[in-house]
Amino acid sequence: MIEKMVQYLIGASMDPGTENYPYLGYVYMSFQERATFLSHGNTAKLAKEGGDPVLARICGTIASDEKRHGNAYAKIVEKLLELDSTGAMVAIADMMRKKITMPAHLMYDGWDP
C-alpha cells in the first residue's frame, strides 16, 4: 500500500521548486519538516483526546522525528546565512515567492477519489 502511494506521488510530479539547487532544497526542507512536525503533533493530540493512545504514540513519535529533521535543516540554513548571506537570502526569497507546498494533496492510495 505505501509503495503504491509513493508511486502515485512520483507520478503526480511533486515538484517542490528546488531546481536541483541545494540552497533551495535546504530552505524547502526546513519549512516542510516543521509543517509535518506540527501536523503529526496535532494528529497525536487529537488521537489522544479521541481515546486512541496507540495512534497518539505513533503520531507523537513521527512528530518528534520531523522536529529533529526540521531543526537540522534550520541549522543548515542558519549556516548558509552566516557563510553566504546573499545566496541564502536569494534562495529564501525565491522559495517564499514560489510558496512552499506540501505533497499531501497529491497522495492517492488508488481507492479513494
N, CA, C and O atoms as a GROMACS GRO file, in nm:
protein
  452
    1MET      N    1   0.082  -0.119   0.000
    1MET     CA    2   0.000   0.000   0.000
    1MET      C    3   0.087   0.127   0.000
    1MET      O    4   0.064   0.218  -0.080
    2ILE      N    5   0.186   0.132   0.089
    2ILE     CA    6   0.272   0.250   0.097
    2ILE      C    7   0.346   0.270  -0.035
    2ILE      O    8   0.353   0.382  -0.087
    3GLU      N    9   0.401   0.162  -0.088
    3GLU     CA   10   0.475   0.172  -0.214
    3GLU      C   11   0.385   0.223  -0.326
    3GLU      O   12   0.429   0.301  -0.411
    4LYS      N   13   0.262   0.180  -0.326
    4LYS     CA   14   0.166   0.224  -0.427
    4LYS      C   15   0.144   0.376  -0.416
    4LYS      O   16   0.143   0.446  -0.517
    5MET      N   17   0.127   0.424  -0.292
    5MET     CA   18   0.107   0.568  -0.272
    5MET      C   19   0.231   0.647  -0.314
    5MET      O   20   0.218   0.754  -0.373
    6VAL      N   21   0.350   0.594  -0.286
    6VAL     CA   22   0.473   0.662  -0.327
    6VAL      C   23   0.478   0.672  -0.479
    6VAL      O   24   0.514   0.777  -0.533
    7GLN      N   25   0.442   0.564  -0.547
    7GLN     CA   26   0.443   0.566  -0.694
    7GLN      C   27   0.341   0.666  -0.749
    7GLN      O   28   0.369   0.733  -0.848
    8TYR      N   29   0.223   0.676  -0.688
    8TYR     CA   30   0.126   0.777  -0.730
    8TYR      C   31   0.182   0.917  -0.709
    8TYR      O   32   0.164   1.005  -0.794
    9LEU      N   33   0.249   0.939  -0.596
    9LEU     CA   34   0.307   1.070  -0.567
    9LEU      C   35   0.413   1.106  -0.670
    9LEU      O   36   0.415   1.218  -0.720
   10ILE      N   37   0.499   1.011  -0.703
   10ILE     CA   38   0.601   1.034  -0.805
   10ILE      C   39   0.534   1.063  -0.939
   10ILE      O   40   0.573   1.155  -1.011
   11GLY      N   41   0.432   0.984  -0.972
   11GLY     CA   42   0.361   1.002  -1.098
   11GLY      C   43   0.289   1.135  -1.107
   11GLY      O   44   0.269   1.188  -1.216
   12ALA      N   45   0.250   1.191  -0.992
   12ALA     CA   46   0.180   1.320  -0.990
   12ALA      C   47   0.278   1.436  -1.005
   12ALA      O   48   0.237   1.552  -1.007
   13SER      N   49   0.405   1.404  -1.016
   13SER     CA   50   0.509   1.504  -1.040
   13SER      C   51   0.520   1.609  -0.930
   13SER      O   52   0.519   1.728  -0.958
   14MET      N   53   0.530   1.565  -0.807
   14MET     CA   54   0.552   1.657  -0.697
   14MET      C   55   0.682   1.731  -0.723
   14MET      O   56   0.789   1.670  -0.729
   15ASP      N   57   0.674   1.860  -0.738
   15ASP     CA   58   0.791   1.942  -0.764
   15ASP      C   59   0.794   2.055  -0.663
   15ASP      O   60   0.716   2.149  -0.672
   16PRO      N   61   0.885   2.046  -0.565
   16PRO     CA   62   0.890   2.150  -0.463
   16PRO      C   63   0.952   2.281  -0.513
   16PRO      O   64   0.955   2.380  -0.439
   17GLY      N   65   1.001   2.284  -0.636
   17GLY     CA   66   1.057   2.407  -0.692
   17GLY      C   67   1.200   2.434  -0.651
   17GLY      O   68   1.245   2.548  -0.652
   18THR      N   69   1.272   2.328  -0.616
   18THR     CA   70   1.411   2.349  -0.571
   18THR      C   71   1.512   2.348  -0.684
   18THR      O   72   1.628   2.382  -0.664
   19GLU      N   73   1.469   2.309  -0.803
   19GLU     CA   74   1.551   2.317  -0.924
   19GLU      C   75   1.690   2.255  -0.909
   19GLU      O   76   1.786   2.302  -0.969
   20ASN      N   77   1.700   2.151  -0.830
   20ASN     CA   78   1.829   2.084  -0.804
   20ASN      C   79   1.936   2.180  -0.749
   20ASN      O   80   2.055   2.156  -0.768
   21TYR      N   81   1.893   2.286  -0.682
   21TYR     CA   82   1.986   2.381  -0.621
   21TYR      C   83   1.983   2.358  -0.470
   21TYR      O   84   1.879   2.374  -0.407
   22PRO      N   85   2.095   2.320  -0.412
   22PRO     CA   86   2.095   2.283  -0.270
   22PRO      C   87   2.037   2.388  -0.176
   22PRO      O   88   1.965   2.352  -0.083
   23TYR      N   89   2.066   2.515  -0.197
   23TYR     CA   90   2.014   2.617  -0.106
   23TYR      C   91   1.861   2.614  -0.104
   23TYR      O   92   1.800   2.621   0.003
   24LEU      N   93   1.801   2.603  -0.222
   24LEU     CA   94   1.655   2.597  -0.229
   24LEU      C   95   1.602   2.472  -0.159
   24LEU      O   96   1.500   2.477  -0.092
   25GLY      N   97   1.673   2.362  -0.176
   25GLY     CA   98   1.633   2.237  -0.110
   25GLY      C   99   1.637   2.248   0.041
   25GLY      O  100   1.546   2.202   0.110
   26TYR      N  101   1.742   2.310   0.093
   26TYR     CA  102   1.752   2.325   0.238
   26TYR      C  103   1.644   2.417   0.293
   26TYR      O  104   1.587   2.391   0.399
   27VAL      N  105   1.614   2.524   0.221
   27VAL     CA  106   1.508   2.615   0.265
   27VAL      C  107   1.374   2.542   0.263
   27VAL      O  108   1.298   2.547   0.359
   28TYR      N  109   1.346   2.473   0.153
   28TYR     CA  110   1.220   2.398   0.141
   28TYR      C  111   1.208   2.299   0.256
   28TYR      O  112   1.106   2.295   0.324
   29MET      N  113   1.313   2.220   0.278
   29MET     CA  114   1.305   2.115   0.380
   29MET      C  115   1.290   2.173   0.521
   29MET      O  116   1.223   2.113   0.605
   30SER      N  117   1.352   2.287   0.547
   30SER     CA  118   1.338   2.345   0.681
   30SER      C  119   1.192   2.380   0.710
   30SER      O  120   1.146   2.364   0.822
   31PHE      N  121   1.119   2.427   0.609
   31PHE     CA  122   0.977   2.457   0.627
   31PHE      C  123   0.891   2.331   0.624
   31PHE      O  124   0.800   2.314   0.705
   32GLN      N  125   0.921   2.242   0.530
   32GLN     CA  126   0.841   2.121   0.514
   32GLN      C  127   0.847   2.034   0.639
   32GLN      O  128   0.744   1.983   0.684
   33GLU      N  129   0.965   2.016   0.694
   33GLU     CA  130   0.979   1.934   0.815
   33GLU      C  131   0.907   1.998   0.934
   33GLU      O  132   0.847   1.927   1.015
   34ARG      N  133   0.912   2.128   0.944
   34ARG     CA  134   0.841   2.197   1.052
   34ARG      C  135   0.689   2.177   1.037
   34ARG      O  136   0.619   2.153   1.135
   35ALA      N  137   0.642   2.187   0.914
   35ALA     CA  138   0.498   2.169   0.888
   35ALA      C  139   0.453   2.027   0.922
   35ALA      O  140   0.346   2.009   0.980
   36THR      N  141   0.533   1.927   0.886
   36THR     CA  142   0.492   1.790   0.915
   36THR      C  143   0.503   1.762   1.065
   36THR      O  144   0.426   1.682   1.118
   37PHE      N  145   0.598   1.825   1.133
   37PHE     CA  146   0.604   1.814   1.279
   37PHE      C  147   0.474   1.864   1.341
   37PHE      O  148   0.415   1.797   1.426
   38LEU      N  149   0.429   1.981   1.297
   38LEU     CA  150   0.305   2.037   1.352
   38LEU      C  151   0.184   1.949   1.317
   38LEU      O  152   0.098   1.926   1.402
   39SER      N  153   0.179   1.901   1.195
   39SER     CA  154   0.066   1.818   1.152
   39SER      C  155   0.058   1.688   1.231
   39SER      O  156  -0.048   1.653   1.281
   40HIS      N  157   0.170   1.618   1.243
   40HIS     CA  158   0.168   1.491   1.317
   40HIS      C  159   0.147   1.514   1.466
   40HIS      O  160   0.082   1.434   1.533
   41GLY      N  161   0.202   1.624   1.518
   41GLY     CA  162   0.179   1.657   1.658
   41GLY      C  163   0.032   1.685   1.687
   41GLY      O  164  -0.021   1.641   1.788
   42ASN      N  165  -0.032   1.758   1.597
   42ASN     CA  166  -0.176   1.786   1.612
   42ASN      C  167  -0.258   1.658   1.600
   42ASN      O  168  -0.356   1.640   1.673
   43THR      N  169  -0.218   1.570   1.509
   43THR     CA  170  -0.289   1.443   1.495
   43THR      C  171  -0.273   1.359   1.621
   43THR      O  172  -0.368   1.293   1.665
   44ALA      N  173  -0.154   1.361   1.680
   44ALA     CA  174  -0.130   1.288   1.805
   44ALA      C  175  -0.222   1.341   1.916
   44ALA      O  176  -0.280   1.264   1.992
   45LYS      N  177  -0.234   1.472   1.923
   45LYS     CA  178  -0.319   1.533   2.025
   45LYS      C  179  -0.465   1.493   2.005
   45LYS      O  180  -0.535   1.459   2.101
   46LEU      N  181  -0.511   1.497   1.880
   46LEU     CA  182  -0.649   1.458   1.852
   46LEU      C  183  -0.672   1.310   1.880
   46LEU      O  184  -0.778   1.272   1.931
   47ALA      N  185  -0.574   1.226   1.848
   47ALA     CA  186  -0.587   1.082   1.875
   47ALA      C  187  -0.596   1.056   2.025
   47ALA      O  188  -0.675   0.974   2.071
   48LYS      N  189  -0.515   1.128   2.100
   48LYS     CA  190  -0.519   1.112   2.246
   48LYS      C  191  -0.654   1.156   2.302
   48LYS      O  192  -0.715   1.086   2.383
   49GLU      N  193  -0.701   1.272   2.256
   49GLU     CA  194  -0.831   1.322   2.300
   49GLU      C  195  -0.944   1.228   2.258
   49GLU      O  196  -1.046   1.218   2.327
   50GLY      N  197  -0.925   1.161   2.144
   50GLY     CA  198  -1.027   1.069   2.094
   50GLY      C  199  -1.018   0.930   2.153
   50GLY      O  200  -1.095   0.841   2.116
   51GLY      N  201  -0.924   0.909   2.244
   51GLY     CA  202  -0.914   0.781   2.313
   51GLY      C  203  -0.834   0.674   2.242
   51GLY      O  204  -0.853   0.556   2.267
   52ASP      N  205  -0.744   0.714   2.152
   52ASP     CA  206  -0.660   0.617   2.081
   52ASP      C  207  -0.514   0.640   2.119
   52ASP      O  208  -0.440   0.707   2.045
   53PRO      N  209  -0.471   0.585   2.233
   53PRO     CA  210  -0.335   0.610   2.280
   53PRO      C  211  -0.227   0.551   2.188
   53PRO      O  212  -0.117   0.604   2.182
   54VAL      N  213  -0.258   0.443   2.119
   54VAL     CA  214  -0.158   0.382   2.029
   54VAL      C  215  -0.131   0.476   1.911
   54VAL      O  216  -0.016   0.504   1.878
   55LEU      N  217  -0.238   0.523   1.849
   55LEU     CA  218  -0.221   0.617   1.738
   55LEU      C  219  -0.153   0.745   1.787
   55LEU      O  220  -0.068   0.801   1.717
   56ALA      N  221  -0.191   0.791   1.904
   56ALA     CA  222  -0.129   0.912   1.960
   56ALA      C  223   0.021   0.893   1.977
   56ALA      O  224   0.099   0.983   1.947
   57ARG      N  225   0.061   0.777   2.025
   57ARG     CA  226   0.204   0.749   2.046
   57ARG      C  227   0.278   0.740   1.911
   57ARG      O  228   0.388   0.793   1.897
   58ILE      N  229   0.217   0.674   1.814
   58ILE     CA  230   0.279   0.662   1.682
   58ILE      C  231   0.298   0.801   1.619
   58ILE      O  232   0.406   0.834   1.572
   59CYS      N  233   0.191   0.882   1.620
   59CYS     CA  234   0.200   1.015   1.561
   59CYS      C  235   0.295   1.105   1.639
   59CYS      O  236   0.365   1.188   1.580
   60GLY      N  237   0.298   1.088   1.770
   60GLY     CA  238   0.393   1.164   1.851
   60GLY      C  239   0.537   1.130   1.819
   60GLY      O  240   0.623   1.218   1.816
   61THR      N  241   0.563   1.002   1.795
   61THR     CA  242   0.698   0.959   1.758
   61THR      C  243   0.738   1.018   1.622
   61THR      O  244   0.849   1.067   1.605
   62ILE      N  245   0.646   1.012   1.528
   62ILE     CA  246   0.673   1.070   1.396
   62ILE      C  247   0.697   1.220   1.408
   62ILE      O  248   0.788   1.274   1.345
   63ALA      N  249   0.615   1.287   1.488
   63ALA     CA  250   0.631   1.431   1.509
   63ALA      C  251   0.769   1.463   1.566
   63ALA      O  252   0.833   1.560   1.524
   64SER      N  253   0.815   1.382   1.660
   64SER     CA  254   0.947   1.403   1.719
   64SER      C  255   1.057   1.391   1.614
   64SER      O  256   1.151   1.470   1.612
   65ASP      N  257   1.044   1.290   1.527
   65ASP     CA  258   1.143   1.274   1.419
   65ASP      C  259   1.140   1.394   1.326
   65ASP      O  260   1.245   1.446   1.287
   66GLU      N  261   1.021   1.438   1.290
   66GLU     CA  262   1.009   1.552   1.200
   66GLU      C  263   1.070   1.678   1.262
   66GLU      O  264   1.131   1.759   1.193
   67LYS      N  265   1.053   1.694   1.393
   67LYS     CA  266   1.110   1.810   1.460
   67LYS      C  267   1.262   1.807   1.454
   67LYS      O  268   1.326   1.909   1.430
   68ARG      N  269   1.320   1.689   1.476
   68ARG     CA  270   1.466   1.677   1.467
   68ARG      C  271   1.514   1.708   1.326
   68ARG      O  272   1.615   1.777   1.308
   69HIS      N  273   1.443   1.658   1.226
   69HIS     CA  274   1.481   1.687   1.088
   69HIS      C  275   1.473   1.837   1.060
   69HIS      O  276   1.564   1.895   1.002
   70GLY      N  277   1.362   1.898   1.102
   70GLY     CA  278   1.344   2.041   1.081
   70GLY      C  279   1.453   2.123   1.147
   70GLY      O  280   1.504   2.219   1.089
   71ASN      N  281   1.489   2.086   1.270
   71ASN     CA  282   1.597   2.158   1.339
   71ASN      C  283   1.729   2.146   1.264
   71ASN      O  284   1.805   2.242   1.256
   72ALA      N  285   1.755   2.028   1.210
   72ALA     CA  286   1.880   2.007   1.135
   72ALA      C  287   1.882   2.096   1.011
   72ALA      O  288   1.982   2.162   0.984
   73TYR      N  289   1.773   2.098   0.936
   73TYR     CA  290   1.768   2.182   0.816
   73TYR      C  291   1.773   2.330   0.851
   73TYR      O  292   1.836   2.408   0.779
   74ALA      N  293   1.709   2.370   0.960
   74ALA     CA  294   1.714   2.510   1.002
   74ALA      C  295   1.858   2.550   1.037
   74ALA      O  296   1.899   2.661   1.007
   75LYS      N  297   1.932   2.460   1.100
   75LYS     CA  298   2.073   2.489   1.132
   75LYS      C  299   2.156   2.503   1.004
   75LYS      O  300   2.247   2.586   0.998
   76ILE      N  301   2.125   2.422   0.905
   76ILE     CA  302   2.196   2.434   0.777
   76ILE      C  303   2.167   2.570   0.714
   76ILE      O  304   2.258   2.638   0.666
   77VAL      N  305   2.040   2.611   0.715
   77VAL     CA  306   2.004   2.741   0.658
   77VAL      C  307   2.071   2.853   0.738
   77VAL      O  308   2.118   2.950   0.680
   78GLU      N  309   2.075   2.841   0.869
   78GLU     CA  310   2.146   2.941   0.952
   78GLU      C  311   2.292   2.951   0.911
   78GLU      O  312   2.346   3.061   0.900
   79LYS      N  313   2.355   2.837   0.888
   79LYS     CA  314   2.496   2.836   0.849
   79LYS      C  315   2.514   2.898   0.710
   79LYS      O  316   2.611   2.970   0.686
   80LEU      N  317   2.420   2.870   0.620
   80LEU     CA  318   2.426   2.932   0.487
   80LEU      C  319   2.415   3.084   0.499
   80LEU      O  320   2.486   3.157   0.430
   81LEU      N  321   2.327   3.131   0.586
   81LEU     CA  322   2.314   3.275   0.608
   81LEU      C  323   2.443   3.335   0.662
   81LEU      O  324   2.478   3.449   0.630
   82GLU      N  325   2.513   3.259   0.744
   82GLU     CA  326   2.639   3.305   0.801
   82GLU      C  327   2.750   3.309   0.695
   82GLU      O  328   2.827   3.405   0.688
   83LEU      N  329   2.758   3.203   0.613
   83LEU     CA  330   2.869   3.190   0.518
   83LEU      C  331   2.844   3.257   0.383
   83LEU      O  332   2.937   3.304   0.318
   84ASP      N  333   2.718   3.262   0.341
   84ASP     CA  334   2.682   3.318   0.211
   84ASP      C  335   2.546   3.384   0.225
   84ASP      O  336   2.446   3.334   0.175
   85SER      N  337   2.545   3.497   0.294
   85SER     CA  338   2.417   3.561   0.325
   85SER      C  339   2.340   3.601   0.200
   85SER      O  340   2.217   3.587   0.197
   86THR      N  341   2.407   3.650   0.099
   86THR     CA  342   2.338   3.690  -0.022
   86THR      C  343   2.274   3.569  -0.091
   86THR      O  344   2.156   3.574  -0.126
   87GLY      N  345   2.350   3.464  -0.110
   87GLY     CA  346   2.298   3.343  -0.174
   87GLY      C  347   2.184   3.282  -0.095
   87GLY      O  348   2.085   3.237  -0.153
   88ALA      N  349   2.198   3.279   0.037
   88ALA     CA  350   2.094   3.222   0.122
   88ALA      C  351   1.966   3.306   0.115
   88ALA      O  352   1.856   3.251   0.106
   89MET      N  353   1.980   3.439   0.120
   89MET     CA  354   1.862   3.526   0.114
   89MET      C  355   1.793   3.517  -0.022
   89MET      O  356   1.671   3.523  -0.029
   90VAL      N  357   1.871   3.504  -0.128
   90VAL     CA  358   1.812   3.488  -0.261
   90VAL      C  359   1.730   3.359  -0.264
   90VAL      O  360   1.620   3.356  -0.318
   91ALA      N  361   1.785   3.252  -0.206
   91ALA     CA  362   1.714   3.124  -0.203
   91ALA      C  363   1.587   3.133  -0.118
   91ALA      O  364   1.482   3.082  -0.158
   92ILE      N  365   1.595   3.195  -0.003
   92ILE     CA  366   1.479   3.211   0.084
   92ILE      C  367   1.371   3.294   0.012
   92ILE      O  368   1.253   3.256   0.013
   93ALA      N  369   1.411   3.404  -0.049
   93ALA     CA  370   1.315   3.488  -0.120
   93ALA      C  371   1.251   3.411  -0.235
   93ALA      O  372   1.130   3.423  -0.259
   94ASP      N  373   1.331   3.334  -0.307
   94ASP     CA  374   1.280   3.255  -0.419
   94ASP      C  375   1.175   3.154  -0.371
   94ASP      O  376   1.069   3.141  -0.432
   95MET      N  377   1.204   3.084  -0.262
   95MET     CA  378   1.110   2.985  -0.211
   95MET      C  379   0.983   3.053  -0.157
   95MET      O  380   0.875   2.996  -0.168
   96MET      N  381   0.995   3.172  -0.099
   96MET     CA  382   0.878   3.242  -0.049
   96MET      C  383   0.789   3.286  -0.165
   96MET      O  384   0.667   3.280  -0.156
   97ARG      N  385   0.851   3.330  -0.275
   97ARG     CA  386   0.772   3.368  -0.393
   97ARG      C  387   0.699   3.248  -0.452
   97ARG      O  388   0.584   3.259  -0.496
   98LYS      N  389   0.765   3.133  -0.452
   98LYS     CA  390   0.706   3.012  -0.508
   98LYS      C  391   0.597   2.954  -0.418
   98LYS      O  392   0.512   2.879  -0.464
   99LYS      N  393   0.601   2.989  -0.293
   99LYS     CA  394   0.511   2.933  -0.192
   99LYS      C  395   0.544   2.786  -0.170
   99LYS      O  396   0.527   2.702  -0.259
  100ILE      N  397   0.591   2.757  -0.054
  100ILE     CA  398   0.630   2.620  -0.021
  100ILE      C  399   0.504   2.537  -0.007
  100ILE      O  400   0.417   2.567   0.074
  101THR      N  401   0.495   2.431  -0.087
  101THR     CA  402   0.378   2.346  -0.086
  101THR      C  403   0.413   2.209  -0.030
  101THR      O  404   0.527   2.164  -0.037
  102MET      N  405   0.314   2.146   0.024
  102MET     CA  406   0.331   2.011   0.078
  102MET      C  407   0.274   1.911  -0.021
  102MET      O  408   0.175   1.940  -0.089
  103PRO      N  409   0.334   1.793  -0.029
  103PRO     CA  410   0.289   1.695  -0.128
  103PRO      C  411   0.163   1.618  -0.091
  103PRO      O  412   0.114   1.539  -0.172
  104ALA      N  413   0.109   1.635   0.027
  104ALA     CA  414  -0.002   1.551   0.072
  104ALA      C  415  -0.123   1.558  -0.020
  104ALA      O  416  -0.193   1.458  -0.037
  105HIS      N  417  -0.149   1.672  -0.079
  105HIS     CA  418  -0.267   1.682  -0.166
  105HIS      C  419  -0.252   1.596  -0.291
  105HIS      O  420  -0.351   1.570  -0.360
  106LEU      N  421  -0.130   1.550  -0.321
  106LEU     CA  422  -0.108   1.463  -0.435
  106LEU      C  423  -0.112   1.316  -0.398
  106LEU      O  424  -0.109   1.230  -0.486
  107MET      N  425  -0.121   1.286  -0.269
  107MET     CA  426  -0.120   1.146  -0.227
  107MET      C  427  -0.254   1.080  -0.259
  107MET      O  428  -0.361   1.136  -0.238
  108TYR      N  429  -0.244   0.960  -0.311
  108TYR     CA  430  -0.362   0.886  -0.354
  108TYR      C  431  -0.333   0.738  -0.332
  108TYR      O  432  -0.228   0.689  -0.372
  109ASP      N  433  -0.424   0.668  -0.268
  109ASP     CA  434  -0.399   0.528  -0.236
  109ASP      C  435  -0.453   0.433  -0.343
  109ASP      O  436  -0.444   0.311  -0.328
  110GLY      N  437  -0.507   0.488  -0.451
  110GLY     CA  438  -0.560   0.404  -0.557
  110GLY      C  439  -0.706   0.367  -0.537
  110GLY      O  440  -0.767   0.306  -0.625
  111TRP      N  441  -0.763   0.403  -0.424
  111TRP     CA  442  -0.901   0.367  -0.393
  111TRP      C  443  -0.990   0.489  -0.380
  111TRP      O  444  -1.090   0.503  -0.450
  112ASP      N  445  -0.953   0.578  -0.290
  112ASP     CA  446  -1.037   0.695  -0.262
  112ASP      C  447  -1.018   0.799  -0.371
  112ASP      O  448  -0.906   0.823  -0.416
  113PRO      N  449  -1.128   0.862  -0.413
  113PRO     CA  450  -1.115   0.965  -0.519
  113PRO      C  451  -1.046   1.089  -0.469
  113PRO      O  452  -1.027   1.184  -0.545
   0.00000   0.00000   0.00000
